[in-house]
Amino acid sequence: MLDLRLTRAARPAVQLRRLLVAAASAGTGFLLLSCLGYALKRPEAAGSGALRLAWCGVPVAATVYLALAVARTDPGTRPRPGLSAIGLGPARLMAVSALVTALSTTLGSLVALSLFLHLRGDLTGLPFDGAAASFLAAGKALPLAATVTLLAVVPVVATVAVALALRPRDPRPVVRPQRRYLPFVRQAGGAAAGGSAGGSAAGGRTAEAEAEAAGGGRGSAGEGGPAARGGVIDPRFTPPSTAAKDDDKGPGDTPFGLPWAVALVAAGLTAQAYAGRRPPAPVFTFTAAPTGAGLFLLGWLLTAVGLVLAAPGLTHLCGRLLQCARPGALRLLAGRGLMAEATRIGRPLGILCAVTATGYAMTTLYDSPGRPFGPLSALGALVVAGCAFATLLTVAVETRQSRAETTDALLRLGAPATVLRGAAALRAFALLAFFAPLTLAIAALAAFPLTR
């Protein structure tokens, strides 16, 4: 009952994000059901139906990623002091998050099923003068097992992803003892034993200290143990000091993988340019992929993955550029914020850039009058683009929540609220000014082989 109250008592913004997940699940479920209708309408075109179903993997991944971002920003399922005493520990809160995600996605799947049956005419007759009967297999019975399986894809995958991402973890770092060789290291902070006499003396002192420690620690209470009596300890049980390593860390570690991401983008553009020398005939679509289209798809995939991997490093670079040339308080605060949140903001931003570049290439591909965008293609593009944009906004909300303590501290120190709002606006403008031309350039290069 307390879990239900935590879920229902959420603010309107949280409920709106859950409704976005339900809407994305409804759109993806309708696309999956339309693939089933196409297979029932044209049983002889098995290859085309399988290709349609494979394209639905992109909306499914976008919906699951949005559901995961919404679950992470849910304030009702965040661990707080005192909840473990009433039975709401980290594992229980993770189960609540998975349950909320399952309910939201299941609601979307039910909406998709109702709309699909309504357009088929199974509820109140064929609407829109039967315009949707051509690709929804109106008049044919739907197989129950296939329908349930397709509708359960998004709820099951999203629930499992949320449960794995929010599973309880031990906050204490795992310290692995370093392997040391006792004949050479006998004392903590001392030099290696030199010569047989020195080695035997050090060995005798170590053995004596171990014997005293094993004797019950009779003098440990007053003298502080073996280390206090002679300064002789076993270095194998001395944890390494991490103070110097922590002091060297800046506001945000530089995300790794930027050179590999640039290499992937270059490889993808090269593959598309190479495939553009002999364009496939006929030109591939969502339902027909000729033999020569594999290199195009591989190039698009490499370019999209490279953009996603490069975005955190480029976001970190934006933060550094904001702080160059004698920055003031505003630029310094904005740049440090970007550097600290580069990984969290960069990933959904890279996905949005990849979706934009791919959408531009698809628009170029379907530019001719003979191949206009159909209703299902437009729905798929809307679901993917909407999920990418909504995920970016959700991650921005999560970033704001993680900086709440820092913001409160700055306000208590007397920082004007206009400075904080100006820093947030400056961060958004810097990301837009950096990523918009980059995305347009990569989209133009990716679409160039299709225009030749």
Protein Blocks (a to p, Z undefined) as FASTA:
>chain_A
ZZmmmmmmpcfklmmmmmmmmmmmmmmmmmmmmmmmmmmmmmmlmmlmmmmmmmmmmmmm
mmmmmmmmmmmmmmklgccehjlmnopafklmmmmmmmmmmmmmmmmmmmmmmmmmmmno
pmnopehhlmmmmmnoghiacdfklmmmmmmmmmmmmmmmmmmmmgccdfbdcddddddd
fklmmbghiacdedjklmmmmmmmmmmmmmmmmnoopmlmmnopjklmnopacfklpccd
fklmmmmpcfbdcdehklmmmmmmmmmmmmmmmmmmmccdddddfkbccfklmmmmmmmm
mmmmmmmmmmmmmmmmmmmmmmgghiafklmmmmmmmmmmmmmmmmmmmmmmmmmmmmmm
mmmmmmpfklccdfklmmmmmmmmmmmmmmmmmmmmmmmmmmmmmmmmmmmnopafklmm
mmmmmmmmmmmmmmmmmmmmmmmmmmmmmmZZ
